[in-house]
Amino acid sequence: MNTGGRLIAGSHNRNEFVLINADENARIRSLQELSGQTCQICGDDIELSVNGELFVACNECAFPVCRPCYEYERREGNQACPQCKTRYKRIKGIPRVQGDDEEDDDDDLDHDGMMDPELVAEAALSSRLNTGRGGSPGSQIPLLTYGDEDDDMYSDRHALILPPSTGYGNRVHPAPFTDSYAPSQARSMVPQKDIAEYGYGSVAWKDRMEVWKKRQAEKLHVIKHDGDELDDPDMPMMDEGRQPLSRKLPIRSSRINPYRMLILCRLAILCLFFHYRILHPVNDAYGLWLTSVICEIWFAVSWILDQFPKWYPIQRETYLDRLSLRYEKEGKPSGLAPVDVFVSTVDPLKEPPLITANTVLSILAVDYPVDKVACYVSDDGAAMLTFEALSDTAEFARKWVPFCKKFSIEPRAPEWYFCQKMDYLKNKVHPSFVRERRAMKRDYEEFKVKINALVATAQKVPEEGWTMQDGTPWPGNNVRDHPGMIQVFLGHSGVRDTDGNELPRLVYVSREKRPGFDHHKKAGAMNSLIRVSAVLSNAPYLLNVDCDHYINNSKAIREAMCFMMDPQSGKKVCYVQFPQRFDGIDRHDRYSNRNVVFFDINMKGLDGIQGPIYVGTGCVFRRQALYGFDAPKKKKPPGKTCNCWPKWCCLCCGLRKKGKTKAKDNKTNLKDTTSTQIHAVENIQEGAIVAVSNVGKRSEANQLKLEKKFGQSPVFVASAVMQEGGVPRNASPACLLREAIQVISCGYEDKTEWGKEIGWIYGSVTEDILTGFKMHCHGWRSVYCMPKRPAFKGSAPINLSDRLHQVLRWALGSVEIFLSRHCPIWYGYGGGLKWLERFSYINSVVYPWTSLPLIVYCSLPAVCLLTGKFIVPEISNYAGILFMLMFMSIAVTGILEMQWGGVGIDDWWRNEQFWVIGGASSHLFALFQGLLKVLAGVDTNFTVTSKAADDGAFSELYIFKWTTLLIPPTTLLIINIIGVIVGVSDAISNGYDSWGPLFGRLFFALWVIVHLYPFLKGMLGKQDRMPTIIVVWSILLASILTLLWVRVNPFVAKGGPVLEICGLSCGN
């Protein structure tokens, strides 16, 4: 259709377009450009009303909703605007629904969806229609049908032409009237189009509705249900592509309500318990009694911080078919958002390159459009071994990726696919599958041999350092002093798979390191990846995985997009966290490596509040949230007014309230002005070239402000304000690579907000908790996604020493956060963090301090058995009932949590045991090391936990490595065992009456021993003999306790020996 460069307006429903005088260069290509709005519920274009105005459903906030969704919401929904919650008013021509009779007649709007043009323009800010003056007033456009001329219409039925003299040539929304100086002919009626409007019977109206349904089916690929349900006008007309992409599945009330009631009962029992404990001291053991009460109060506070965030547990379900229907329409480019995937690695000798290669291969073969995926591998150790291994991985990916997509195999990490013990022929019908699988397995084994050869070569570093194939010295020979390196392996022109298809982008990144700079370990490496990816691809979403966590579910990214790209609830989601699942762990999970209680119980509870915490891997982020922007705010519905009262009754308080409101609004506006992001609102030629502007050109002051915040890179600053992502296509790859090298330089973050308000936050070795906490403080919410097939799987240390060192690192990070300004106890008030969510974050940084009362409390049983005293006085019937209720409430609470969380009793009990083991060892050392680091500046270096496994099933489980972390739990175990022996010996010596008081002390000591049993089993190793170091420590501690035994001497009466006269005369 040739419009002569003039602006077009009109009605999509009436097939009528109006030509308005416009600039000769103006071009309107589609109805979407004309209206500039898409429905935020179904994603369709918003049509124009009969009078040529943009259809507006809500006159309060102009939230974009199309007419079918507006009618469905009034008929089947809550009859309110999704944004401002204002009740929809009936528009003329729309059938009345229940509740319309209560409104005044003025609410029956006569303008058919019209509203103030200023509000329409504000709602349609993203649509910049180039209009102007000029043009021939004689130009006419006939009636059009979806962009084509209607040959059946004659000149007397042409659309209305507005002459220049009307003065409305520059309006986006034309006025529906005619000029008296330029009268136009009346438009003739077209029976096929206007019969229903003129009221010529219900049969014609039904025919018109059928035609509309048919067009909707052709345009939106409507999936009609079986039967004639759609013929009923009262049934919703929404297809699968318009419905929500996910939904919440609350825990059944039959399970959650008893659980909540029990929590309240347990809280009441706890109050009665402390009432009894405080009012009944033990006078002859006052020190033991006071110590025990202080420890019990701390445990009660820790329980409250851990328990109440689990008050609203929920589950979620995604609809991948609806995601495809909405964003992947047949014959059109995929509408799914691009995703940048980050993989971080440091030491290839402790993080084997073969494991990293499998993770990268699973990412490249993911079930997602290849042009939407970019994988960035951060080598923070600048190892040539990693570089060469990644180069071989890129070559092998040319064979592996098409094989995975052709046969839809799972998982898509070759190491775990070929070693899984299952029928690999299940559901495979392709005749060439067996042949190609055998060939692929042979190719993978050759690939493994090549990687193993690289690892063997890297064991001995040459004196002159490594040299590349062209003879150039490897830039990373000095790990602490080397330039930044970037290599694009896949994604550039000419590199395709064996079937000739395009492959996802694969980029190797090693940031610059120089002496004298603080590189901030993993957090600094992740921030470098953010900047590199923003320059090269700038996807609006990021996926972060560790090098040993491969994608186990090829649809994992799609699962996350069901939340991120949901038009209703996705805009406030900062990240989607997946649970961590592990391979290579023994069936009994001796040291609670799976952490099932945390991932299946605690995280579900947090998802019902404000979302789960970030756990460092398996997480899809929104890039804008990582940039420190606030979450989009919802407009609150207008509050109640006092119009029913006389004005004089609220004059005084009204003036005061008005003044406070004005001051608050000024403060809010000032805050919003300082933190408002500048959006890209000018799209040219389908978004190929994006110009960043703020209603025109951005001022120099704003440019300096953004550079001070993000750094001195114009390309990165330009990408940071693009909500939808993308990079200019006219920029050459060489230019972008030069800019990418600049943003990973070691001095780029100086005097910026990186690590403070932007990206991964610095100040703790557990940067994950701190980063998620900052996002929640900005008002964002997170989502916990648990697909039936685990999205990610990884490896975990399974022997005792490595497990304790891993827990030590986590606890040290929590201590650092506790002693920093970002501690959730005093940081983030006045933001968007909810109280129960704050409880969870406080618990995550306070738990290492529990090690002090825990060790003291676990020592009390031995002290009581050795001294013959106890922390509780003689127990009465009331006290006995109280103690029984306390233990019963603890047991029943655990049972109910296991029911709604789907956790087995073995996993729950292992978690309880390792809570004592970790608290008595790793948490204690983390507490002291954190204090030394923060207060005295003594830094502690941590080695990366070994990810490799030796030959044999679970052979690493039985490896014993001595570490100082084993000393405290070993001491507790020995003194409690000796205490039991001493107590039983004392009871045997003193007779039957001493057994009654002994039972309480024995129960207390056995409670400690049972919880430390996995620790004892880990020290014994696979053989049934004690290691020499343990024997030495046992002898030493036994000697000390023997001396204590002699000092106490419980077999002697407390008043001294009893002397009796024997009756013999010794003097004779």
Disulfide bonds with the S-S distance in Angstrom:
none
